[in-house]
Every structure is written in structure tokens, then in C-alpha cells.
Amino acid sequence: MNDENHDIAFTIQAGRDLRNIRQYLTRHASASVAQKVVGGIFDAIQTLAKTPTQHRPEPLLAAFGDYRVMLKGKYKVYYEFTGHDVIVARIIHAKRDFKQVLKTFKG
């Protein structure tokens, strides 16, 4: 069993995604709901430090790297496992059009 902890980094876009989720939920629900949801997403992401390969690869992103997707509540966390590090690329609502999200992975 591998007891290695992998570093977790967030892309600028993933940071924006979290900020946008917090702002949206604060406006349309409440600050406490926003904190609970964003905190839950963040806590789920932290589990990737120990088990980065626990979630399925995203075949449509294979050309860009070892991208995987984790579902947390109504949100999908797209991340890349480099073999050493976990890089969180996007955090989006699960109902969002994946074709639009895919464009953000293309340089």
C-alpha cells in the first residue's frame, strides 16, 4: 500500500471556479450554504493527496494528460495526476455543458 501524500495545486481557473461558486451560492442561497458547499468541495479535494487515482479518467481529456473527474455533490472536480502531484484544473456544476468545459482545456 502506498502511504505517499501527493501535493495538491489549483490552477488559476480552479480558484476562480471556487470563488464563483461561493459568490453564486451566497447571492442565491446564503453565506452559510456557500461555506458548507465550498468547504465540502475543498475537503473532498484534500482526499486526493492520498488516493489520486481513486476516480475514473476522463477519456475526452486524455490528449491533455491524466485528467480525472471527481463528483462532489452537484459539482465535478477535474484534476490531473502527474504521477507526483494533483493539479485541480476546473470545478464546475455537473449540469454544465461538457463541450464548453472542454474548450477551456485547449490552449
MOJO-V184751 format. One record per residue. N is the residue number from 1. RES is the residue in one small letter. PHI is phi in whole degrees, 0 to 359 (* if undefined). NEAR is the number of other C-alpha atoms within 12 Angstrom. D_FIRST is the distance of its C-alpha to the first C-alpha in Angstrom with 1 decimal. Layout:
BEGIN
N|RES|PHI|NEAR|D_FIRST ; N|RES|PHI|NEAR|D_FIRST
END
This chain:
BEGIN
1|m|*|5|0.0 ; 2|n|269|10|3.8 ; 3|d|261|9|6.3 ; 4|e|291|14|9.2 ; 5|n|261|17|12.1 ; 6|h|266|24|14.3 ; 7|d|288|23|18.1 ; 8|i|242|28|20.1 ; 9|a|233|25|23.6 ; 10|f|244|25|26.4 ; 11|t|289|22|29.1 ; 12|i|302|15|32.7 ; 13|q|296|23|33.1 ; 14|a|296|28|30.1 ; 15|g|298|23|31.7 ; 16|r|297|19|35.0 ; 17|d|302|28|33.5 ; 18|l|298|33|32.3 ; 19|r|298|23|35.7 ; 20|n|294|20|37.5 ; 21|i|298|33|35.6 ; 22|r|299|29|36.5 ; 23|q|296|21|40.1 ; 24|y|299|21|40.5 ; 25|l|292|21|39.2 ; 26|t|297|19|41.3 ; 27|r|289|14|44.4 ; 28|h|259|13|43.9 ; 29|a|230|16|42.3 ; 30|s|195|16|41.9 ; 31|a|297|18|40.2 ; 32|s|289|16|38.2 ; 33|v|295|19|37.0 ; 34|a|301|23|36.1 ; 35|q|296|22|34.2 ; 36|k|296|19|32.3 ; 37|v|293|28|31.4 ; 38|v|295|32|30.5 ; 39|g|298|21|28.6 ; 40|g|295|22|26.6 ; 41|i|297|34|25.9 ; 42|f|299|32|24.8 ; 43|d|299|17|22.5 ; 44|a|297|28|20.9 ; 45|i|298|39|20.5 ; 46|q|298|25|18.8 ; 47|t|292|22|15.8 ; 48|l|292|33|15.3 ; 49|a|299|28|14.3 ; 50|k|266|22|10.7 ; 51|t|226|26|10.7 ; 52|p|290|36|13.4 ; 53|t|259|26|13.2 ; 54|q|290|19|13.5 ; 55|h|254|24|17.3 ; 56|r|289|22|19.4 ; 57|p|294|23|20.9 ; 58|e|261|24|24.6 ; 59|p|303|15|26.5 ; 60|l|289|21|29.6 ; 61|l|251|25|28.0 ; 62|a|302|19|26.3 ; 63|a|293|14|29.2 ; 64|f|260|22|28.3 ; 65|g|145|22|24.6 ; 66|d|274|28|21.2 ; 67|y|275|33|22.6 ; 68|r|230|32|21.1 ; 69|v|229|36|22.7 ; 70|m|241|35|21.8 ; 71|l|265|24|24.5 ; 72|k|228|24|25.3 ; 73|g|63|20|28.5 ; 74|k|266|18|31.2 ; 75|y|239|26|29.5 ; 76|k|250|33|27.3 ; 77|v|254|43|25.1 ; 78|y|264|44|24.9 ; 79|y|219|42|22.4 ; 80|e|248|38|21.4 ; 81|f|254|33|18.0 ; 82|t|275|20|19.0 ; 83|g|104|19|15.7 ; 84|h|234|20|15.9 ; 85|d|238|24|17.9 ; 86|v|250|33|18.6 ; 87|i|243|34|22.4 ; 88|v|282|39|24.0 ; 89|a|264|36|27.1 ; 90|r|212|40|29.0 ; 91|i|225|42|29.1 ; 92|i|226|37|31.8 ; 93|h|296|26|33.3 ; 94|a|297|19|32.1 ; 95|k|274|15|35.7 ; 96|r|291|15|36.3 ; 97|d|296|13|37.4 ; 98|f|296|21|34.5 ; 99|k|298|13|37.0 ; 100|q|291|12|38.1 ; 101|v|295|25|34.5 ; 102|l|304|23|33.9 ; 103|k|299|14|36.8 ; 104|t|284|20|35.2 ; 105|f|269|24|32.5 ; 106|k|269|14|35.3 ; 107|g|299|6|36.6
END
